[in-house]
Amino acid sequence: MFITCETIMKLPYLEKLKLVAGAAGLNRIVEWVLMLEEPKYSEWLKGGEIVLTTGILLNNDEETLVRLVEDLNDKKLSGLIINIGPYIEMTPPKVIDIANSLNFPIFELPFEVKFIDVTQSICRAIFNNRIEQGTMDNFMKDIIFGDVIFSEEIYNRAAFYGYNSQKRYYSLVIQINNFIVSTYNNKLSYDENITQTKQEIEQIVLDIFENSKLKVIKTVQSDSIIVMVPILGNEYKNSSKIFAQTIIKRVKEYSSNLEVKIGIGRAVDGLKNFKNSVFQAIKALKVLAISGKEANLCHYNDIGLYRLLFQIDSYEEMEDIYKSTLGKLIGYDNKNGTNLLETLEVYIESGGKLEKTAEILFIHRNTLKYRAQRIEEIMDCDLRNEEEIFNIQIAIKIGRFLKCVK
């Protein structure tokens, strides 16, 4: 869990902090804390900071404070702490209204509370959190991708991060693409944009599980977030898909341009077996990529034949099946600029129904009949023969699989 506007309220010296606006934005991550008295200096801010002000240079001007809140929100700051006292006696109603509309948290702090105590408390929490997050990430990477000896020390470290040896766990591998396009902030470098976006998405994921009273452990691997989720009760497949769907929905609400795919692994017993669940989830993601469908989540149990194909070490036999079954049709398409293989794939996926196939391909039924006849002639097959259709179906899946793994 990152340090957010909500968690700072529980820190030492911030007990008297009072939220007055922007409650819906309390999950904003706090990257740093600083004083800001002169509004024009906000151009130096990069995003992620929480700002403290006494309002000494605002001259008790409501409009100036409104513009400051709008500016801080535009720059993706986390929130604003106003020192209530001689310069600002109370947060103006107009400022509260604009902050609520922007989901931008505003806090009031009594003037007698020293800013130095507040800043030190928040900075200390940020530093400690970064250390904890870093060690958790490294620990999980070792568990999943390393060659770890599962000693008592390893289990003790896992318990420190929330692992319960009495529970079974499954994995979610959340793959996010299109980071920079969706959340570009010209105050940040490319890498800083990516890092900030990943952190905000991580927080979204963690909030979802926390709201369900689940303690999860996570790590980030490239553009994926790997989450270790405990099972509640005996049934987890449906609940895991509900969590995945919720994550996809919330991330898309955060930024509609982000591309989200989630693979779900099987439930496993024991910490040392968790890597198996992760690799299953990764395989489910690969099947999503080759399926040609618009689905954005896949459970390992649902990948069918691909589970068997992933177990085959040599691809030579698979390549031979693919070429001997579909080679002539592929050669014909390449030579004549046709797309008969695509027609065949849609026909099979439509259960051999001409009307449905023609509708999907936006062609006339007679055109489809002609194409089907040409396919049968080229491949020397009968598209009404169930066994031949089955072999073609297997060959198509093999072809997609080979594109994915080679």
Backbone torsions as a table, in degrees:
resi	resn	phi	psi	omega
1	MET	NA	134.0	178.7
2	PHE	-85.2	166.5	172.6
3	ILE	-77.5	122.5	-178.0
4	THR	-122.7	174.9	176.4
5	CYS	-60.5	-28.6	179.0
6	GLU	-74.7	-42.3	-175.5
7	THR	-73.4	-26.0	-180.0
8	ILE	-65.9	-22.8	-179.2
9	MET	-66.7	-15.6	-178.4
10	LYS	-99.9	1.7	-175.9
11	LEU	-81.4	157.2	174.8
12	PRO	-57.5	143.6	179.6
13	TYR	73.9	-1.8	178.7
14	LEU	-114.0	17.1	-179.3
15	GLU	-63.0	-29.0	-177.7
16	LYS	-91.7	6.2	177.6
17	LEU	-67.5	130.8	-177.1
18	LYS	-122.1	121.6	176.9
19	LEU	-77.1	126.3	-179.5
20	VAL	-118.2	-12.3	-179.5
21	ALA	-162.4	158.8	173.1
22	GLY	73.1	33.7	-177.9
23	ALA	-58.0	-31.3	-178.8
24	ALA	-69.0	-12.0	180.0
25	GLY	-105.2	15.9	-177.0
26	LEU	-64.7	-15.9	178.7
27	ASN	-84.5	4.5	176.6
28	ARG	-63.0	135.0	-177.5
29	ILE	-79.2	136.4	178.4
30	VAL	-99.7	110.8	-179.7
31	GLU	-89.5	-28.1	-177.8
32	TRP	-163.6	170.3	178.6
33	VAL	-135.1	140.2	179.8
34	LEU	-155.3	162.2	175.9
35	MET	-87.8	142.2	175.2
36	LEU	-144.8	111.1	178.6
37	GLU	-106.6	-32.4	-179.8
38	GLU	-99.0	110.2	-175.4
39	PRO	-54.3	-33.2	-175.5
40	LYS	-66.8	-20.2	179.5
41	TYR	-77.5	-0.9	178.4
42	SER	-63.9	-19.0	179.1
43	GLU	-65.1	-16.2	179.0
44	TRP	-83.2	-12.3	-175.8
45	LEU	-74.8	150.6	-176.1
46	LYS	-110.0	-20.5	-177.2
47	GLY	117.1	142.3	179.9
48	GLY	93.7	-9.4	179.5
49	GLU	-81.5	153.1	166.5
50	ILE	-109.5	131.3	-170.6
51	VAL	-103.9	138.8	173.7
52	LEU	-111.2	138.9	177.6
53	THR	-147.9	144.7	172.3
54	THR	-92.1	-16.8	-177.9
55	GLY	80.0	16.6	-174.8
56	ILE	-62.0	-30.1	-179.0
57	LEU	-101.8	5.3	-179.4
58	LEU	-88.2	-11.3	177.9
59	ASN	55.2	32.3	178.6
60	ASN	55.4	33.0	-176.5
61	ASP	-94.1	112.2	-177.0
62	GLU	-61.7	-42.7	-177.7
63	GLU	-64.9	-37.9	177.9
64	THR	-64.4	-39.5	179.4
65	LEU	-69.0	-36.9	175.8
66	VAL	-60.9	-47.4	179.6
67	ARG	-63.2	-36.3	178.5
68	LEU	-63.2	-44.9	179.2
69	VAL	-61.5	-44.7	179.2
70	GLU	-62.6	-40.3	-179.4
71	ASP	-66.7	-44.2	-179.8
72	LEU	-63.9	-39.3	178.0
73	ASN	-66.0	-42.1	178.8
74	ASP	-61.0	-33.3	-178.9
75	LYS	-86.7	10.0	175.8
76	LYS	62.6	37.8	172.7
77	LEU	-76.1	162.4	-174.5
78	SER	-82.5	-37.7	-177.2
79	GLY	176.9	-177.7	-177.0
80	LEU	-135.1	130.5	174.3
81	ILE	-109.7	118.6	-178.8
82	ILE	-102.6	125.9	177.0
83	ASN	-80.3	102.4	-177.1
84	ILE	-75.5	122.4	-177.2
85	GLY	-178.4	-135.5	-174.4
86	PRO	-70.2	-23.8	-175.7
87	TYR	-96.0	-37.5	173.1
88	ILE	-130.8	110.0	-176.0
89	GLU	-77.0	-31.7	176.9
90	MET	-161.1	156.2	178.7
91	THR	-70.9	122.8	-178.0
92	PRO	-61.5	144.2	179.9
93	PRO	-55.2	-37.2	-179.4
94	LYS	-65.6	-36.6	178.3
95	VAL	-67.4	-41.3	177.8
96	ILE	-62.1	-42.0	-179.3
97	ASP	-63.5	-45.6	-178.3
98	ILE	-67.9	-36.8	178.5
99	ALA	-66.3	-39.9	177.5
100	ASN	-64.0	-39.4	-179.8
101	SER	-67.7	-26.7	-179.2
102	LEU	-97.0	-2.2	-173.1
103	ASN	54.6	40.8	-178.5
104	PHE	-105.7	112.9	-175.1
105	PRO	-66.9	132.2	172.4
106	ILE	-124.3	131.1	179.2
107	PHE	-117.2	151.5	170.3
108	GLU	-110.5	139.6	179.9
109	LEU	-130.6	128.5	179.7
110	PRO	-57.6	144.8	-173.7
111	PHE	-62.9	-26.8	-176.6
112	GLU	-73.7	-16.1	177.6
113	VAL	-76.1	126.7	-176.3
114	LYS	-75.1	129.4	178.7
115	PHE	-60.8	-33.9	-177.8
116	ILE	-62.8	-37.3	177.5
117	ASP	-67.6	-39.5	-180.0
118	VAL	-65.0	-49.2	-177.6
119	THR	-64.4	-40.6	179.5
120	GLN	-64.7	-40.2	-179.2
121	SER	-64.2	-44.7	-179.6
122	ILE	-68.0	-44.5	-179.7
123	CYS	-62.6	-39.8	179.0
124	ARG	-62.9	-42.3	179.2
125	ALA	-64.6	-39.8	179.3
126	ILE	-63.5	-46.3	179.9
127	PHE	-61.5	-48.1	-178.8
128	ASN	-62.2	-38.8	179.9
129	ASN	-65.5	-41.4	179.5
130	ARG	-62.9	-39.5	178.1
131	ILE	-64.6	-45.5	-179.0
132	GLU	-64.5	-43.6	179.2
133	GLN	-62.5	-41.2	-179.6
134	GLY	-64.6	-43.1	-179.5
135	THR	-69.9	-35.4	177.1
136	MET	-64.9	-44.7	179.5
137	ASP	-59.0	-47.4	-178.9
138	ASN	-64.7	-39.4	179.3
139	PHE	-62.2	-46.5	-179.1
140	MET	-66.0	-38.3	176.8
141	LYS	-61.6	-40.3	177.6
142	ASP	-63.7	-41.9	-179.4
143	ILE	-62.9	-40.6	-173.2
144	ILE	-87.3	-45.5	-171.1
145	PHE	-111.5	-9.3	-176.8
146	GLY	-95.1	-177.6	178.7
147	ASP	-111.4	79.2	-171.4
148	VAL	-94.9	137.2	169.8
149	ILE	-90.6	120.3	-172.7
150	PHE	-82.0	80.8	-179.5
151	SER	-89.0	176.5	177.3
152	GLU	-61.2	-35.3	178.6
153	GLU	-61.6	-41.6	179.4
154	ILE	-62.6	-45.1	-179.5
155	TYR	-66.5	-34.6	177.5
156	ASN	-66.6	-40.4	177.6
157	ARG	-65.0	-41.4	178.7
158	ALA	-61.4	-41.7	178.8
159	ALA	-63.3	-35.9	178.4
160	PHE	-61.1	-35.9	-179.6
161	TYR	-84.8	-3.1	175.5
162	GLY	114.8	3.6	-179.1
163	TYR	-71.4	137.1	178.5
164	ASN	-118.5	112.4	-174.7
165	SER	-66.8	-13.1	179.6
166	GLN	-85.8	-6.4	-176.4
167	LYS	-109.6	156.8	171.9
168	ARG	-96.0	150.8	-176.2
169	TYR	-130.8	150.7	170.5
170	TYR	-127.4	167.2	-176.3
171	SER	-112.3	145.8	165.3
172	LEU	-117.0	126.7	173.1
173	VAL	-111.1	110.6	-174.3
174	ILE	-101.4	111.9	-177.2
175	GLN	-100.6	122.8	-178.5
176	ILE	-116.8	132.7	177.5
177	ASN	-126.8	164.9	175.6
178	ASN	71.4	35.2	-177.6
179	PHE	-56.6	-57.2	-166.8
180	ILE	-68.0	-33.4	-179.4
181	VAL	-68.7	-35.4	-171.3
182	SER	-82.7	-26.3	-172.5
183	THR	-135.3	34.1	-173.9
184	TYR	-65.5	130.5	176.7
185	ASN	-125.8	113.2	-171.8
186	ASN	-71.4	-2.9	174.2
187	LYS	-82.5	-13.0	-175.9
188	LEU	-113.1	154.5	173.2
189	SER	-73.7	170.8	179.5
190	TYR	-56.7	-49.8	-178.0
191	ASP	-64.5	-37.4	179.4
192	GLU	-66.6	-38.0	175.9
193	ASN	-60.0	-47.1	-179.4
194	ILE	-61.2	-47.6	-178.2
195	THR	-61.1	-46.2	-179.3
196	GLN	-62.1	-43.8	-179.4
197	THR	-64.6	-43.6	178.8
198	LYS	-60.3	-42.2	-179.8
199	GLN	-63.1	-41.6	-179.6
200	GLU	-66.5	-37.0	177.6
201	ILE	-69.8	-40.8	175.4
202	GLU	-56.2	-42.4	-179.5
203	GLN	-64.9	-39.1	176.2
204	ILE	-58.9	-46.3	-179.2
205	VAL	-63.2	-46.7	-178.4
206	LEU	-64.0	-38.0	178.6
207	ASP	-61.9	-39.3	-179.4
208	ILE	-60.6	-44.7	-179.3
209	PHE	-74.3	-36.0	178.6
210	GLU	-63.6	-38.4	177.7
211	ASN	-64.2	-22.4	177.1
212	SER	-97.3	10.9	177.9
213	LYS	61.6	34.6	178.3
214	LEU	-110.4	131.6	176.1
215	LYS	-93.3	110.3	-179.4
216	VAL	-110.6	160.7	175.0
217	ILE	-120.5	140.4	-174.7
218	LYS	-138.6	163.2	169.9
219	THR	-148.8	162.0	178.4
220	VAL	-114.0	127.6	178.7
221	GLN	-125.8	106.3	-176.5
222	SER	58.1	-120.7	-180.0
223	ASP	-100.5	24.4	-179.9
224	SER	-123.3	146.6	173.0
225	ILE	-109.4	123.5	179.8
226	ILE	-104.2	124.2	-175.9
227	VAL	-120.1	132.8	177.7
228	MET	-100.3	112.0	-169.3
229	VAL	-114.2	126.8	176.6
230	PRO	-75.1	151.9	-179.0
231	ILE	-92.5	135.1	172.4
232	LEU	-101.5	115.8	-179.0
233	GLY	77.2	-163.3	-176.6
234	ASN	-90.8	-24.8	-175.0
235	GLU	-100.4	126.4	179.5
236	TYR	-131.1	-18.4	-173.4
237	LYS	-61.0	-47.7	179.8
238	ASN	-66.8	-43.1	-179.2
239	SER	-65.7	-35.1	178.9
240	SER	-65.2	-37.9	178.3
241	LYS	-70.3	-34.4	177.3
242	ILE	-65.3	-43.3	176.3
243	PHE	-60.1	-44.5	-179.1
244	ALA	-61.9	-44.4	179.2
245	GLN	-63.7	-38.2	178.1
246	THR	-65.2	-41.9	178.9
247	ILE	-61.8	-47.0	179.9
248	ILE	-59.5	-44.2	-179.2
249	LYS	-62.7	-46.4	-177.2
250	ARG	-68.2	-38.6	178.7
251	VAL	-66.7	-40.3	178.4
252	LYS	-66.9	-32.3	174.7
253	GLU	-67.2	-35.8	177.7
254	TYR	-66.1	-43.3	177.0
255	SER	-156.1	113.7	-176.7
256	SER	-67.6	-17.4	-178.7
257	ASN	-82.1	-15.4	-179.3
258	LEU	-70.6	140.7	177.4
259	GLU	-102.6	121.8	-174.7
260	VAL	-120.5	127.0	174.0
261	LYS	-130.7	139.6	-178.1
262	ILE	-130.6	127.9	172.6
263	GLY	-104.8	141.2	-177.4
264	ILE	-120.3	127.1	178.4
265	GLY	-94.8	168.3	178.6
266	ARG	-71.3	159.4	173.7
267	ALA	-73.9	140.9	-177.8
268	VAL	-133.0	156.2	173.7
269	ASP	-97.5	136.0	172.7
270	GLY	85.6	141.3	-177.7
271	LEU	-61.1	-39.7	-175.2
272	LYS	-69.1	-16.8	179.1
273	ASN	-92.6	-4.3	-175.4
274	PHE	-63.4	-32.8	179.7
275	LYS	-58.8	-32.2	178.7
276	ASN	-62.0	-41.9	178.6
277	SER	-63.4	-39.8	180.0
278	VAL	-64.0	-45.6	-179.4
279	PHE	-66.1	-31.3	174.2
280	GLN	-65.6	-42.6	178.7
281	ALA	-63.5	-37.9	177.9
282	ILE	-64.7	-40.5	176.6
283	LYS	-63.3	-39.7	177.5
284	ALA	-61.8	-37.4	176.4
285	LEU	-64.6	-39.4	178.8
286	LYS	-64.5	-38.3	177.7
287	VAL	-65.1	-37.9	174.8
288	LEU	-57.3	-41.4	-176.6
289	ALA	-67.6	-30.6	-174.9
290	ILE	-101.4	-5.5	-174.9
291	SER	-73.2	-22.3	-178.9
292	GLY	74.3	10.9	-179.9
293	LYS	-105.6	167.8	-177.3
294	GLU	-88.6	7.6	-179.3
295	ALA	-61.8	149.1	-179.4
296	ASN	-122.9	8.0	172.1
297	LEU	-147.5	150.4	-177.5
298	CYS	-152.6	132.4	174.8
299	HIS	-93.2	142.0	-179.0
300	TYR	-56.0	-35.4	-179.7
301	ASN	-64.6	-17.7	-174.6
302	ASP	-98.3	4.5	-173.9
303	ILE	-88.9	-2.3	171.2
304	GLY	56.5	-125.2	-175.4
305	LEU	-57.0	-30.8	-177.0
306	TYR	-61.6	-28.3	177.0
307	ARG	-59.4	-39.9	178.5
308	LEU	-69.6	-42.2	-178.3
309	LEU	-63.1	-36.0	178.9
310	PHE	-65.1	-21.4	-177.9
311	GLN	-85.2	-10.5	-177.5
312	ILE	-86.8	122.5	-176.7
313	ASP	-78.2	-37.6	-178.0
314	SER	-99.2	133.4	-178.4
315	TYR	-98.7	-1.1	-175.2
316	GLU	-61.9	-46.1	-178.6
317	GLU	-64.9	-39.6	178.5
318	MET	-63.5	-42.3	178.5
319	GLU	-61.8	-38.0	179.5
320	ASP	-66.3	-41.6	177.3
321	ILE	-61.9	-44.1	-178.4
322	TYR	-62.0	-48.9	-176.3
323	LYS	-71.0	-40.2	-178.4
324	SER	-68.4	-27.5	-179.4
325	THR	-87.2	-45.0	-172.0
326	LEU	-114.2	-3.6	-174.6
327	GLY	-55.4	-45.5	-178.2
328	LYS	-63.9	-39.5	-179.2
329	LEU	-69.2	-40.1	177.7
330	ILE	-63.9	-43.3	178.3
331	GLY	-61.4	-41.0	178.7
332	TYR	-63.4	-44.6	179.0
333	ASP	-60.9	-44.1	-178.6
334	ASN	-63.9	-39.4	-176.9
335	LYS	-74.9	-35.9	-172.0
336	ASN	-108.8	-0.2	179.1
337	GLY	67.9	28.5	179.2
338	THR	-97.2	176.1	178.9
339	ASN	-132.3	47.3	-177.7
340	LEU	-67.7	-30.2	177.6
341	LEU	-64.1	-42.2	177.2
342	GLU	-62.1	-43.1	178.1
343	THR	-58.8	-42.7	-179.9
344	LEU	-64.4	-42.9	-180.0
345	GLU	-61.3	-46.2	-179.8
346	VAL	-65.1	-39.9	179.7
347	TYR	-59.8	-44.4	-178.9
348	ILE	-70.1	-43.2	179.0
349	GLU	-65.2	-23.6	178.6
350	SER	-89.1	9.6	177.8
351	GLY	72.1	25.0	179.1
352	GLY	73.0	18.8	-179.6
353	LYS	-92.3	117.2	-175.0
354	LEU	-63.3	-44.6	-176.7
355	GLU	-60.6	-48.1	-178.5
356	LYS	-64.8	-41.8	179.4
357	THR	-62.4	-46.4	179.6
358	ALA	-62.2	-37.4	179.5
359	GLU	-65.4	-44.0	-179.9
360	ILE	-64.8	-40.2	-177.0
361	LEU	-84.7	-6.1	-178.4
362	PHE	57.9	46.0	177.9
363	ILE	-129.7	163.0	178.8
364	HIS	-73.5	150.9	180.0
365	ARG	-57.6	-39.2	-179.8
366	ASN	-66.7	-35.1	176.4
367	THR	-63.5	-42.1	179.0
368	LEU	-64.3	-40.8	178.8
369	LYS	-60.3	-40.7	179.2
370	TYR	-64.1	-44.6	-179.9
371	ARG	-62.5	-42.2	-179.9
372	ALA	-61.4	-39.3	178.3
373	GLN	-64.4	-42.4	179.3
374	ARG	-64.7	-39.5	178.8
375	ILE	-61.1	-44.8	179.6
376	GLU	-62.9	-38.9	179.6
377	GLU	-67.1	-45.8	-177.1
378	ILE	-66.5	-43.5	-174.6
379	MET	-90.6	-6.7	-176.5
380	ASP	52.4	56.2	-177.3
381	CYS	-137.4	172.5	178.1
382	ASP	-122.2	110.6	-176.6
383	LEU	-72.8	1.0	174.5
384	ARG	-101.2	-3.1	179.8
385	ASN	-88.8	118.4	-174.1
386	GLU	-62.6	-38.7	-178.6
387	GLU	-66.8	-41.0	179.5
388	GLU	-68.2	-39.2	176.6
389	ILE	-61.9	-41.0	178.6
390	PHE	-60.9	-44.7	179.6
391	ASN	-64.0	-39.1	178.2
392	ILE	-65.8	-40.5	179.1
393	GLN	-61.0	-43.2	177.7
394	ILE	-62.7	-44.0	-178.9
395	ALA	-62.5	-39.9	178.1
396	ILE	-62.3	-44.5	179.1
397	LYS	-64.5	-39.1	177.4
398	ILE	-61.7	-43.2	179.3
399	GLY	-60.2	-43.8	178.1
400	ARG	-65.0	-39.9	-179.6
401	PHE	-62.6	-45.9	-178.6
402	LEU	-62.4	-36.5	176.2
403	LYS	-63.0	-31.4	-177.7
404	CYS	-77.2	-40.1	-170.0
405	VAL	-97.6	-12.5	-175.5
406	LYS	-104.7	NA	NA
